[in-house]
Amino acid sequence: MLSMKKCFLFLALSLGLVFQGFTQVKIGTKLGATFANLYTSASGESLEGSGQRLSAYGGITVDLPVTNKLTFQPGLLLVGKGSKSEEQQSVSTGNNKLTVTAKSKIAPLYLELPLNFLYNFQWGKAKFAAGFGPYYAIGLGGKYEFMITETREGPGYSGSTGSEGRGKITYGSEGNINRHDVGINGSLSYLFNENLGIQTGYGLGLTRVYPDREFNEDTDAKTRNAVFSLGFIFKY
């Protein structure tokens, strides 16, 4: 995975140098929110999806025009990913009932390098930019937490017991999750003018979130991120 990281960095730098002399470069900033979750599957079949968690999203981009309508846009972004979930199951035996409630949240923070190509077009008087490309992300930190509660109800007995835990996310083969996330992303931006726009986008992770030891070879989990942001563009 390290070699893939080097390939992405080399590609970004090379393309930046190639397109730098073509025309005016634009520096942009993005600030917004991401709705993150995890897609889990087993033996090729989708499992019940995890719940979404709201997180922050922001960073800088560089617009390098290739033609009048096509722009290459690398970036460097801080992106919150992960998921949160809440499940509840009840079992009844005669007049006795046991209810187990499990809540969990995993909130990793990534530094992401997208390498997108944008197609600029107009629809009436409105200006848009549609983008698509790969990304590489490396985990920087984050937290996790969980809570399990057992509630018993029945003749002569009623009460709850539970356990909980929280801590910092650790990365790598011996950690909570894999440090590297590689995927593809797409976006659609509406441009108010040359300096201001809003964007919606979606990131599709292609690599395993958890180390192999956490799942058998038939089970997998990958990142999913819906993004909404406000962007400012400055000519350089």
LOVEX-714035 format. One record per residue: x, y, z of N, C-alpha, C in turn; residue in one letter. Coordinates in pm, whole numbers, plus 32768, in hexadecimal, padded with zeros to 4 digits. Example, Ala and Ser with C-alpha at 12.3 -4.5 7.8 and 13.67 -1.06 7.14 Angstrom:
BEGIN
+--------+---------+------+---------+----------+-------+--------+---------+------+--------+
: n_east : n_north : n_up : ca_east : ca_north : ca_up : c_east : c_north : c_up : residu :
+--------+---------+------+---------+----------+-------+--------+---------+------+--------+
:   8527 :    7DC7 : 830C :    84CE :     7E3E :  830C :   8528 :    7EB6 : 830C :      A :
:   8505 :    7F1F : 82C4 :    8557 :     7F96 :  82CA :   850A :    8003 : 8313 :      S :
+--------+---------+------+---------+----------+-------+--------+---------+------+--------+
***
This chain:
BEGIN
+--------+---------+------+---------+----------+-------+--------+---------+------+--------+
: n_east : n_north : n_up : ca_east : ca_north : ca_up : c_east : c_north : c_up : residu :
+--------+---------+------+---------+----------+-------+--------+---------+------+--------+
:   8052 :    7F87 : 8000 :    8000 :     8000 :  8000 :   8056 :    807D : 8000 :      M :
:   80CE :    8074 : 803B :    8127 :     80E5 :  803C :   8150 :    810C : 7FAF :      L :
:   8166 :    80A8 : 7F59 :    818C :     80C6 :  7ECF :   811B :    810D : 7E87 :      S :
:   809E :    80E9 : 7EA6 :    802C :     812C :  7E69 :   8028 :    81BE : 7E95 :      M :
:   8047 :    81D6 : 7F15 :    804D :     825F :  7F48 :   80B3 :    82B0 : 7EF9 :      K :
:   812A :    8277 : 7EE3 :    8192 :     82BE :  7E98 :   8166 :    82D9 : 7E09 :      K :
:   811C :    827B : 7DCE :    80EB :     828E :  7D45 :   808C :    8304 : 7D3C :      C :
:   8031 :    8310 : 7D9D :    7FD2 :     837E :  7D9F :   8019 :    8403 : 7DAF :      F :
:   807A :    840A : 7E0A :    80C3 :     8486 :  7E20 :   8114 :    84AD : 7DA5 :      L :
:   8153 :    844A : 7D67 :    81A3 :     8465 :  7CEF :   8149 :    8496 : 7C7E :      F :
:   80D3 :    8457 : 7C6E :    8077 :     847F :  7C05 :   8046 :    850D : 7C19 :      L :
:   8025 :    8530 : 7C97 :    7FF4 :     85B6 :  7CB4 :   805E :    861F : 7C94 :      A :
:   80DA :    8607 : 7CBE :    8145 :     8665 :  7CA6 :   8165 :    8671 : 7C11 :      L :
:   8167 :    8600 : 7BCD :    8188 :     8600 :  7B3D :   811F :    864C : 7AED :      S :
:   80A1 :    862E : 7B06 :    8037 :     8673 :  7ABD :   8034 :    8707 : 7ADE :      L :
:   8050 :    8727 : 7B5C :    8055 :     87B4 :  7B82 :   80BF :    87FF : 7B35 :      G :
:   8136 :    87C3 : 7B25 :    81A1 :     8803 :  7ADB :   8180 :    880E : 7A47 :      L :
:   813D :    87A8 : 7A12 :    811C :     87A8 :  7983 :   80BB :    8818 : 7962 :      V :
:   8050 :    8826 : 79B6 :    7FE6 :     8884 :  7996 :   8000 :    8911 : 79CB :      F :
:   806A :    8921 : 7A1A :    8082 :     89A0 :  7A5B :   8094 :    8A12 : 79F6 :      Q :
:   80D6 :    89F4 : 7988 :    80F2 :     8A5D :  7929 :   8085 :    8A77 : 78C3 :      G :
:   8017 :    8A2D : 78C5 :    7FB2 :     8A39 :  785E :   7F65 :    8ABD : 7867 :      F :
:   7F36 :    8ADC : 78DF :    7EE3 :     8B53 :  78F0 :   7EDC :    8B72 : 7984 :      T :
:   7E85 :    8BCC : 79A9 :    7E81 :     8BFD :  7A33 :   7E56 :    8B91 : 7A97 :      Q :
:   7EA3 :    8B85 : 7B02 :    7E86 :     8B25 :  7B6C :   7E27 :    8B64 : 7BD2 :      V :
:   7DCA :    8B14 : 7C07 :    7D6D :     8B44 :  7C6D :   7D7C :    8AF1 : 7CEC :      K :
:   7D87 :    8B35 : 7D5C :    7D8F :     8AF5 :  7DDE :   7D05 :    8AFD : 7E1F :      I :
:   7CD5 :    8A8E : 7E56 :    7C50 :     8A8D :  7E92 :   7C51 :    8A54 : 7F1F :      G :
:   7BED :    8A78 : 7F6D :    7BD9 :     8A3E :  7FF1 :   7B4C :    8A05 : 7FF7 :      T :
:   7B3C :    8998 : 8042 :    7ABA :     8959 :  8054 :   7AA0 :    8947 : 80E9 :      K :
:   7A24 :    895D : 8110 :    79FD :     8948 :  819B :   796D :    8916 : 819C :      L :
:   7957 :    88A7 : 81E1 :    78CF :     8870 :  81E2 :   78C2 :    87FB : 8240 :      G :
:   7866 :    87A2 : 821F :    7847 :     8730 :  8274 :   7844 :    86B1 : 8221 :      A :
:   785E :    8642 : 8262 :    7856 :     85C0 :  8221 :   77FD :    8563 : 8272 :      T :
:   77AC :    8516 : 822C :    7758 :     84B1 :  826A :   7798 :    842A : 824C :      F :
:   77DA :    83F1 : 82B1 :    782D :     837B :  829D :   77E9 :    82FD : 82D0 :      A :
:   77FE :    828F : 828A :    77D5 :     820C :  82BC :   7830 :    81A2 : 8280 :      N :
:   7815 :    8125 : 82A2 :    7863 :     80B5 :  8270 :   7808 :    8054 : 8226 :      L :
:   7838 :    8025 : 81B4 :    77F1 :     7FBD :  8169 :   7830 :    7F37 : 818C :      Y :
:   77DF :    7EDE : 81C3 :    7810 :     7E5A :  81EE :   77D0 :    7DED : 819A :      T :
:   7821 :    7D8C : 8170 :    77EF :     7D1D :  811E :   7830 :    7C9B : 814C :      S :
:   77EC :    7C2E : 8131 :    7821 :     7BA9 :  8152 :   7805 :    7B4C : 80DC :      A :
:   786E :    7B0E : 80AA :    7863 :     7AB3 :  8037 :   781B :    7AF5 : 7FC1 :      S :
:   7836 :    7B75 : 7FAD :    77FC :     7BBD :  7F3D :   7771 :    7BF2 : 7F54 :      G :
:   7734 :    7BD3 : 7FC7 :    76AC :     7C01 :  7FE5 :   76B3 :    7C74 : 8048 :      E :
:   7664 :    7CDD : 802D :    7661 :     7D51 :  8084 :   7620 :    7D2F : 810A :      S :
:   765F :    7D5E : 8178 :    7626 :     7D50 :  81FC :   75DD :    7DD0 : 8221 :      L :
:   7596 :    7DCD : 8292 :    754F :     7E44 :  82BE :   75B2 :    7EB5 : 82D2 :      E :
:   7595 :    7F29 : 8297 :    75F2 :     7F99 :  8299 :   7600 :    7FD8 : 8322 :      G :
:   7673 :    8015 : 833B :    7689 :     805C :  83B7 :   7646 :    80E5 : 83AF :      S :
:   7637 :    8125 : 8423 :    75F9 :     81A8 :  8426 :   765B :    8215 : 83FE :      G :
:   7627 :    8283 : 83CC :    767B :     82F2 :  83A3 :   76A7 :    8344 : 841B :      Q :
:   771E :    837F : 840F :    774B :     83DF :  8472 :   7774 :    8460 : 842C :      R :
:   7752 :    84CF : 846A :    7770 :     8552 :  8432 :   77FB :    857D : 845F :      L :
:   784D :    85AC : 8400 :    78D4 :     85D5 :  8422 :   78FD :    864C : 83CC :      S :
:   7973 :    8681 : 83E7 :    79A4 :     86F7 :  83A1 :   79F1 :    86D1 : 8323 :      A :
:   79FB :    8731 : 82C9 :    7A3E :     871C :  8248 :   7A77 :    87A2 : 821C :      Y :
:   7AF5 :    87A7 : 81F4 :    7B2C :     8825 :  81C5 :   7BBE :    8818 : 819D :      G :
:   7BEE :    887D : 8153 :    7C78 :     887D :  8126 :   7C8D :    88D9 : 80B0 :      G :
:   7CF6 :    88BE : 8064 :    7D19 :     8912 :  7FF2 :   7D1A :    88C1 : 7F71 :      I :
:   7D03 :    8904 : 7F02 :    7D0B :     88C7 :  7E7D :   7D58 :    8924 : 7E21 :      T :
:   7D8A :    88EC : 7DB3 :    7DD0 :     8939 :  7D4E :   7D92 :    8919 : 7CC7 :      V :
:   7D5E :    897F : 7C82 :    7D23 :     896D :  7BFD :   7D8C :    898A : 7B92 :      D :
:   7DA7 :    8924 : 7B3F :    7E0A :     892F :  7AD3 :   7DC2 :    8917 : 7A4E :      L :
:   7D9A :    8981 : 7A09 :    7D4E :     8971 :  798C :   7D9C :    8926 : 7921 :      P :
:   7D58 :    88C6 : 78E4 :    7D92 :     8879 :  7876 :   7D5F :    88B1 : 77F1 :      V :
:   7CDC :    88C9 : 77E9 :    7C9D :     890B :  7777 :   7C3C :    8972 : 77AF :      T :
:   7BEC :    89AE : 7756 :    7B8A :     8A11 :  7783 :   7B20 :    89D3 : 77DD :      N :
:   7B05 :    8953 : 77CC :    7A9C :     8911 :  781A :   7ACE :    88A7 : 787B :      K :
:   7B49 :    8879 : 786A :    7B7D :     880D :  78BC :   7BE8 :    8841 : 791B :      L :
:   7BDC :    881C : 799C :    7C39 :     8848 :  7A04 :   7C69 :    87D0 : 7A56 :      T :
:   7CEB :    87CE : 7A71 :    7D21 :     876A :  7ACD :   7D27 :    87A9 : 7B57 :      F :
:   7CF0 :    8763 : 7BBD :    7CE6 :     879D :  7C43 :   7D18 :    873B : 7CAD :      Q :
:   7D98 :    8741 : 7CD3 :    7DC5 :     86F8 :  7D49 :   7D9F :    8747 : 7DC6 :      P :
:   7DA2 :    8706 : 7E37 :    7D7F :     874A :  7EB3 :   7DC1 :    8708 : 7F2A :      G :
:   7DB3 :    8746 : 7F9C :    7DE2 :     8711 :  801B :   7D78 :    8732 : 8083 :      L :
:   7D30 :    86CA : 80B1 :    7CB8 :     86DF :  8102 :   7CBC :    868F : 8183 :      L :
:   7C81 :    86C6 : 81EA :    7C68 :     867D :  8265 :   7BD9 :    8649 : 8261 :      L :
:   7BC8 :    85C6 : 826F :    7B44 :     8588 :  825F :   7B27 :    852B : 82D4 :      V :
:   7AB5 :    853E : 8314 :    7A88 :     84E3 :  837C :   7A3B :    8470 : 833D :      G :
:   7A5E :    83F4 : 8362 :    7A1A :     837F :  832B :   79E8 :    8327 : 839D :      K :
:   79C1 :    82AC : 837F :    7994 :     8250 :  83E7 :   78FE :    823B : 83E6 :      G :
:   78C4 :    8220 : 845C :    7834 :     8206 :  8465 :   7809 :    8205 : 84F7 :      S :
:   7787 :    8203 : 850C :    7750 :     81EA :  8591 :   76D7 :    818F : 8581 :      K :
:   76B8 :    8143 : 85E6 :    7648 :     80E5 :  85DA :   7608 :    80CE : 8662 :      S :
:   758C :    80A3 : 865F :    7543 :     807D :  86D7 :   74E9 :    8007 : 86B5 :      E :
:   74F9 :    7F9A : 86FD :    74AA :     7F22 :  86E6 :   746C :    7EF4 : 8769 :      E :
:   73F5 :    7EB9 : 875C :    73AF :     7E88 :  87D2 :   736B :    7E04 : 87B3 :      Q :
:   737C :    7DA2 : 880D :    733D :     7D1F :  87FD :   72FE :    7CF5 : 8881 :      Q :
:   728A :    7CB5 : 8877 :    7243 :     7C88 :  88EE :   7223 :    7BF3 : 88E2 :      S :
:   722E :    7BAD : 8953 :    720D :     7B1E :  895B :   71B0 :    7B0A : 89D1 :      V :
:   713F :    7AC7 : 89BA :    70DD :     7AAE :  8A25 :   70D2 :    7A19 : 8A40 :      S :
:   70D1 :    79F7 : 8AC0 :    70BE :     796C :  8AEB :   7056 :    796D : 8B5B :      T :
:   6FDF :    7940 : 8B3B :    6F75 :     7946 :  8B9E :   6F56 :    79D6 : 8BC1 :      G :
:   6F5E :    79F8 : 8C42 :    6F45 :     7A81 :  8C6E :   6FC5 :    7AD4 : 8C78 :      N :
:   7035 :    7A9A : 8C50 :    70B5 :     7AE0 :  8C58 :   70DD :    7B16 : 8BCE :      N :
:   711A :    7B8D : 8BD0 :    7144 :     7BCE :  8B53 :   71CE :    7C0A : 8B65 :      K :
:   7225 :    7BEC : 8B05 :    72AC :     7C24 :  8B04 :   72BC :    7C7B : 8A88 :      L :
:   72E3 :    7CF8 : 8A9C :    72F9 :     7D55 :  8A2E :   738B :    7D83 : 8A30 :      T :
:   73CE :    7D72 : 89BF :    745A :     7D9B :  89B2 :   7462 :    7E0D : 894E :      V :
:   749C :    7E7D : 897A :    74AE :     7EF3 :  8924 :   7543 :    7F0D : 8912 :      T :
:   7570 :    7F17 : 8896 :    75FD :     7F2F :  8878 :   760C :    7FAF : 8825 :      A :
:   765B :    800D : 8857 :    7677 :     8088 :  880E :   770E :    8090 : 87F6 :      K :
:   7733 :    80BE : 8780 :    77C2 :     80CA :  8761 :   77D9 :    813C : 8700 :      S :
:   7850 :    8175 : 8706 :    7878 :     81DE :  86A8 :   790E :    81D3 : 8690 :      K :
:   7935 :    81D8 : 8611 :    79C2 :     81DD :  85ED :   79D5 :    8258 : 8596 :      I :
:   7A32 :    82B0 : 85BF :    7A3F :     8333 :  8580 :   7AD0 :    834F : 855A :      A :
:   7B02 :    830F : 84EF :    7B8B :     832A :  84C3 :   7B95 :    83AD : 8475 :      P :
:   7C09 :    83EB : 847C :    7C24 :     8466 :  8430 :   7C91 :    8448 : 83CB :      L :
:   7C79 :    846E : 834C :    7CD7 :     8452 :  82E0 :   7D08 :    84D3 : 829F :      Y :
:   7D83 :    84CE : 826F :    7DB7 :     8533 :  8214 :   7DAB :    84F8 : 8188 :      L :
:   7D5E :    8539 : 8132 :    7D3B :     84FF :  80B0 :   7D74 :    8550 : 803D :      E :
:   7DA8 :    8508 : 7FDA :    7DDE :     8544 :  7F5F :   7D88 :    8518 : 7EEA :      L :
:   7D27 :    856B : 7EBD :    7CD9 :     8549 :  7E46 :   7D21 :    857A : 7DC8 :      P :
:   7D12 :    852F : 7D5C :    7D4B :     8555 :  7CDB :   7CDA :    8554 : 7C74 :      L :
:   7C92 :    85C2 : 7C6E :    7C17 :     85C8 :  7C1E :   7C28 :    8618 : 7B9D :      N :
:   7BDB :    85F1 : 7B3A :    7BCB :     8640 :  7AC1 :   7B3E :    8679 : 7AC1 :      F :
:   7B32 :    86FD : 7AA8 :    7AB1 :     8741 :  7AA9 :   7A8B :    876C : 7A1C :      L :
:   7A0C :    8756 : 79FB :    79D7 :     8787 :  797B :   797C :    87FD : 7999 :      Y :
:   799D :    8871 : 7965 :    7952 :     88EB :  797E :   78EC :    8901 : 790F :      N :
:   786D :    891B : 7935 :    7805 :     892E :  78D1 :   779A :    898D : 7904 :      F :
:   7747 :    89BD : 78A9 :    76D9 :     8A16 :  78CC :   7653 :    89D4 : 78AA :      Q :
:   75EF :    89F0 : 78FB :    7565 :     89C6 :  78E2 :   7510 :    8A43 : 78ED :      W :
:   74EF :    8A7C : 787B :    74B2 :     8AFF :  787B :   751B :    8B65 : 78A6 :      G :
:   74FA :    8BB3 : 790B :    755A :     8C13 :  7940 :   75A8 :    8BDB : 79B8 :      K :
:   7581 :    8B65 : 79E5 :    75C3 :     8B28 :  7A59 :   7644 :    8AE1 : 7A30 :      A :
:   76AC :    8AED : 7A82 :    772D :     8AAF :  7A68 :   7744 :    8A3C : 7AC8 :      K :
:   7774 :    89CB : 7A91 :    778B :     8953 :  7AE1 :   7816 :    891A : 7AC3 :      F :
:   7844 :    88C2 : 7B1D :    78BF :     8876 :  7B07 :   78A8 :    87E9 : 7B3D :      A :
:   78B7 :    8786 : 7AE7 :    78A7 :     86FA :  7B0F :   7931 :    86B9 : 7B12 :      A :
:   794F :    8673 : 7B80 :    79D4 :     863B :  7B90 :   79D4 :    85A7 : 7BB0 :      G :
:   7A46 :    8569 : 7B93 :    7A56 :     84DA :  7BAC :   7AEA :    84B9 : 7BB2 :      F :
:   7B10 :    845B : 7C0B :    7B9B :     8432 :  7C12 :   7BB8 :    83DB : 7C8B :      G :
:   7C35 :    83AC : 7C98 :    7C5C :     8358 :  7D0A :   7C86 :    83AD : 7D81 :      P :
:   7C91 :    836C : 7DF5 :    7CC9 :     83B0 :  7E69 :   7D1C :    834E : 7EBB :      Y :
:   7D78 :    8386 : 7F06 :    7DC4 :     833A :  7F69 :   7DB7 :    8381 : 7FEF :      Y :
:   7D9C :    8338 : 805B :    7D8D :     8375 :  80DE :   7DDF :    8327 : 8144 :      A :
:   7E18 :    8370 : 81A4 :    7E66 :     8332 :  820F :   7E2C :    835C : 8296 :      I :
:   7E1B :    82FA : 82EE :    7DDF :     8315 :  836F :   7E3C :    8362 : 83CC :      G :
:   7E06 :    83CA : 840D :    7E55 :     841D :  8467 :   7E32 :    8408 : 84FA :      L :
:   7DB8 :    83E7 : 8516 :    7D8D :     83DA :  85A1 :   7CF8 :    83BC : 85A7 :      G :
:   7CBB :    83DE : 8616 :    7C2C :     83C5 :  8627 :   7C0F :    837A : 86A7 :      G :
:   7B8E :    8362 : 86C3 :    7B63 :     831F :  873D :   7AF9 :    82B6 : 871F :      K :
:   7AE8 :    825B : 877E :    7A7C :     81FA :  8776 :   7A3A :    81F0 : 87FF :      Y :
:   79BE :    81C2 : 8801 :    7978 :     81AB :  887F :   7909 :    8144 : 886A :      E :
:   78E7 :    80FD : 88D5 :    787A :     809D :  88CE :   7837 :    8091 : 8956 :      F :
:   77BB :    8065 : 8955 :    776E :     8050 :  89D0 :   770F :    7FDC : 89BB :      M :
:   770F :    7F7B : 8A16 :    76B5 :     7F08 :  8A11 :   7665 :    7F04 : 8A93 :      I :
:   75E1 :    7F00 : 8A85 :    7588 :     7EFE :  8AF9 :   752B :    7E86 : 8AF3 :      T :
:   7522 :    7E3D : 8B63 :    74C5 :     7DCC :  8B6E :   7459 :    7DEF : 8BD4 :      E :
:   73DD :    7DE7 : 8BA8 :    736B :     7E05 :  8C00 :   7317 :    7D87 : 8C11 :      T :
:   7302 :    7D5E : 8C8D :    72B2 :     7CE7 :  8CAC :   722F :    7D12 : 8CEF :      R :
:   71C2 :    7CD6 : 8CBF :    713F :     7CF1 :  8CF8 :   70F8 :    7C6C : 8D11 :      E :
:   70BD :    7C60 : 8D88 :    7076 :     7BE5 :  8DA7 :   7045 :    7BE6 : 8E37 :      G :
:   6FFA :    7B82 : 8E5E :    6FC5 :     7B7A :  8EE7 :   7034 :    7B7C : 8F50 :      P :
:   7030 :    7BDB : 8FA6 :    7090 :     7BE3 :  9013 :   7118 :    7C1B : 8FED :      G :
:   712C :    7C41 : 8F6B :    71AE :     7C76 :  8F45 :   719F :    7CD9 : 8ED2 :      Y :
:   71DF :    7D49 : 8EE0 :    71E2 :     7DAC :  8E76 :   725D :    7E04 : 8E8C :      S :
:   72AE :    7E12 : 8E25 :    7326 :     7E63 :  8E33 :   737C :    7E60 : 8DB7 :      G :
:   73E5 :    7EB2 : 8DB8 :    743D :     7EBD :  8D45 :   74CE :    7EB3 : 8D70 :      S :
:   751D :    7E77 : 8D19 :    75AE :     7E74 :  8D29 :   75EC :    7E9B : 8CA4 :      T :
:   7667 :    7ECA : 8CA7 :    76A3 :     7EF4 :  8C29 :   7739 :    7F00 : 8C30 :      G :
:   7774 :    7F14 : 8BBC :    7804 :     7F2A :  8BB0 :   781B :    7F90 : 8B41 :      S :
:   7886 :    7FDA : 8B4D :    78A6 :     803E :  8AE8 :   793C :    8050 : 8ADE :      E :
:   7965 :    808C : 8A6E :    79F3 :     80A6 :  8A5B :   7A07 :    8111 : 89F2 :      G :
:   7A76 :    8153 : 89FA :    7A99 :     81BB :  8999 :   7B30 :    81CB : 8996 :      R :
:   7B61 :    8202 : 8927 :    7BF1 :     8216 :  891D :   7C18 :    8252 : 8897 :      G :
:   7C9A :    825F : 8882 :    7CCF :     8294 :  8805 :   7CE1 :    8223 : 87A0 :      K :
:   7CC4 :    8242 : 8723 :    7CD5 :     81DF :  86B8 :   7D6A :    81C8 : 86A0 :      I :
:   7D8E :    814A : 8691 :    7E16 :     8126 :  8668 :   7E10 :    80E8 : 85DE :      T :
:   7E79 :    8100 : 858F :    7E7B :     80D6 :  8504 :   7EE3 :    8069 : 84ED :      Y :
:   7ED2 :    8020 : 8480 :    7F32 :     7FBA :  845A :   7EFE :    7F2E : 846F :      G :
:   7F4F :    7ECB : 8450 :    7F25 :     7E3F :  8456 :   7F02 :    7E14 : 84E4 :      S :
:   7F3A :    7E57 : 8549 :    7F1B :     7E35 :  85D4 :   7EBE :    7E9B : 8614 :      E :
:   7E8A :    7EF9 : 85C6 :    7E34 :     7F62 :  85FB :   7DA0 :    7F48 : 85E5 :      G :
:   7D4F :    7FB0 : 85FE :    7CBF :     7FA5 :  85EA :   7C9A :    7F9D : 8557 :      N :
:   7CD8 :    7FF2 : 8504 :    7CB6 :     7FF6 :  8476 :   7D34 :    800B : 8422 :      I :
:   7D29 :    7FF0 : 83A0 :    7D98 :     8006 :  8344 :   7DB3 :    809B : 8334 :      N :
:   7E32 :    80BE : 8327 :    7E56 :     814B :  831B :   7E36 :    8183 : 8292 :      R :
:   7E38 :    8131 : 8228 :    7E2B :     8164 :  819F :   7D9F :    8149 : 8167 :      H :
:   7D69 :    81AB : 8123 :    7CE8 :     819D :  80E0 :   7CF5 :    81D3 : 8052 :      D :
:   7CDC :    817E : 7FF1 :    7CE4 :     81A4 :  7F64 :   7C5A :    8190 : 7F25 :      V :
:   7C2F :    81EE : 7ED3 :    7BAB :     81E1 :  7E96 :   7B98 :    8240 : 7E23 :      G :
:   7B1C :    8253 : 7DFD :    7AF7 :     82B1 :  7D93 :   7A8D :    830F : 7DCA :      I :
:   7A86 :    8387 : 7D8F :    7A22 :     83E7 :  7DBB :   79EE :    8438 : 7D45 :      N :
:   7975 :    846B : 7D54 :    7939 :     84C0 :  7CEF :   78FA :    8539 : 7D31 :      G :
:   78E6 :    85A3 : 7CE6 :    78AE :     861D :  7D20 :   7862 :    866D : 7CB6 :      S :
:   7809 :    86C2 : 7CE6 :    77C0 :     8721 :  7C91 :   77BC :    87A6 : 7CDA :      L :
:   77EC :    880F : 7C98 :    77F2 :     8894 :  7CD6 :   779C :    88F6 : 7C88 :      S :
:   775C :    894D : 7CD5 :    7713 :     89BF :  7C99 :   7763 :    8A3C : 7CB8 :      Y :
:   7785 :    8A89 : 7C51 :    77DA :     8AFE :  7C61 :   7786 :    8B7D : 7C5E :      L :
:   7788 :    8BC6 : 7CCD :    7741 :     8C46 :  7CD3 :   7788 :    8CAD : 7C7D :      F :
:   780E :    8CA9 : 7C81 :    7862 :     8D00 :  7C2F :   78EC :    8CC0 : 7C26 :      N :
:   7950 :    8D0A : 7BFC :    79D6 :     8CD1 :  7BEB :   7A1A :    8CAF : 7C6F :      E :
:   79E6 :    8CE3 : 7CDD :    7A2A :     8CD3 :  7D5E :   79DD :    8C84 : 7DC8 :      N :
:   795F :    8C63 : 7DAC :    790E :     8C25 :  7E14 :   78B4 :    8BB8 : 7DD9 :      L :
:   78A9 :    8B48 : 7E1E :    7854 :     8ADC :  7DEE :   7831 :    8A7C : 7E5F :      G :
:   77CE :    8A28 : 7E46 :    77A9 :     89BE :  7EA4 :   77BB :    8938 : 7E5D :      I :
:   77D8 :    88D1 : 7EAC :    77F8 :     884F :  7E71 :   77B6 :    87DD : 7EBF :      Q :
:   778A :    877A : 7E76 :    7761 :     86FC :  7EB1 :   77B4 :    868D : 7E71 :      T :
:   77D8 :    8629 : 7EBE :    782E :     85BF :  7E89 :   781D :    853D : 7ED5 :      G :
:   785F :    84D6 : 7EA3 :    7855 :     8452 :  7EE1 :   78D8 :    8409 : 7ED0 :      Y :
:   790B :    83CE : 7F3E :    7986 :     8381 :  7F3B :   796B :    82EE : 7F51 :      G :
:   79A7 :    829A : 7EFD :    7990 :     820A :  7EFE :   7A14 :    81C4 : 7F1D :      L :
:   7A26 :    8196 : 7F99 :    7AA1 :     8152 :  7FBD :   7AAB :    80C8 : 7F7F :      G :
:   7B24 :    80A1 : 7F57 :    7B39 :     8020 :  7F16 :   7B91 :    7FC1 : 7F69 :      L :
:   7BC7 :    7FF2 : 7FD7 :    7C1E :     7FA0 :  802B :   7BD9 :    7F7C : 80AF :      T :
:   7C07 :    7F11 : 80EE :    7BCD :     7EE4 :  816D :   7BE6 :    7F4A : 81DB :      R :
:   7B81 :    7F63 : 822B :    7B8F :     7FBE :  829C :   7BD7 :    7F79 : 830F :      V :
:   7BB1 :    7EFD : 832D :    7BEA :     7EB7 :  839F :   7C5B :    7E5B : 8373 :      Y :
:   7CBE :    7E47 : 83CA :    7D28 :     7DE6 :  83A9 :   7CED :    7D5C : 8390 :      P :
:   7D34 :    7D0D : 8343 :    7D02 :     7C89 :  831C :   7CDF :    7C31 : 8393 :      D :
:   7D24 :    7C43 : 8402 :    7D0B :     7BED :  8475 :   7C81 :    7C03 : 84B1 :      R :
:   7C43 :    7C76 : 8491 :    7BC0 :     7C94 :  84CA :   7B50 :    7C4C : 8481 :      E :
:   7B66 :    7C27 : 8405 :    7AFE :     7BE6 :  83B6 :   7B37 :    7B6B : 8372 :      F :
:   7ADF :    7B0C : 8352 :    7B10 :     7A9E :  82FF :   7B19 :    7ACF : 8270 :      N :
:   7B50 :    7A7C : 821A :    7B6D :     7AA8 :  8192 :   7AF1 :    7AC7 : 8141 :      E :
:   7A7B :    7A9D : 816F :    79FF :     7AB4 :  8124 :   79B4 :    7B30 : 8152 :      D :
:   79E3 :    7B73 : 81BD :    799B :     7BE5 :  81F5 :   79EF :    7C63 : 81E8 :      T :
:   79AF :    7CD2 : 81C7 :    79F9 :     7D4C :  81AB :   79A9 :    7DC6 : 81D7 :      D :
:   79EF :    7E37 : 81ED :    79AF :     7EB7 :  820B :   79FF :    7F25 : 81C5 :      A :
:   79B9 :    7F82 : 8184 :    79FA :     7FED :  8139 :   79B4 :    8072 : 8155 :      K :
:   7A00 :    80E0 : 8146 :    79CB :     8163 :  8167 :   796B :    8197 : 80FD :      T :
:   7909 :    81E4 : 812B :    78AC :     822B :  80D4 :   7899 :    82B7 : 810E :      R :
:   78A6 :    831F : 80BB :    789D :     83A8 :  80EA :   784E :    8400 : 808B :      N :
:   77E2 :    843C : 80BC :    779A :     84A3 :  8072 :   77CA :    852A : 80A6 :      A :
:   77EA :    8587 : 804B :    7829 :     8605 :  8072 :   77D8 :    867C : 803F :      V :
:   77CD :    86E3 : 8093 :    7791 :     8762 :  806D :   77ED :    87D2 : 809E :      F :
:   7812 :    882C : 8044 :    7873 :     8892 :  806C :   785E :    8916 : 8022 :      S :
:   7898 :    897E : 805B :    789D :     8A03 :  801F :   792D :    8A1D : 7FF7 :      L :
:   7941 :    8A4C : 7F7C :    79C8 :     8A5F :  7F4A :   79E5 :    8AEF : 7F21 :      G :
:   7A5E :    8B1C : 7F43 :    7A8F :     8BA0 :  7F18 :   7B07 :    8B8C : 7EBC :      F :
:   7B0D :    8BD5 : 7E4F :    7B76 :     8BC7 :  7DEB :   7BC1 :    8C4A : 7DDB :      I :
:   7C45 :    8C41 : 7DDA :    7C99 :     8CB7 :  7DCA :   7CF7 :    8CA1 : 7D56 :      F :
:   7D04 :    8D05 : 7CFF :    7D61 :     8CFB :  7C8E :   7DED :    8D15 : 7CBD :      K :
:   7E4B :    8CC8 : 7C7E :    7ED8 :     8CD5 :  7CA6 :   7F28 :    8D0D : 7C30 :      Y :
+--------+---------+------+---------+----------+-------+--------+---------+------+--------+
***
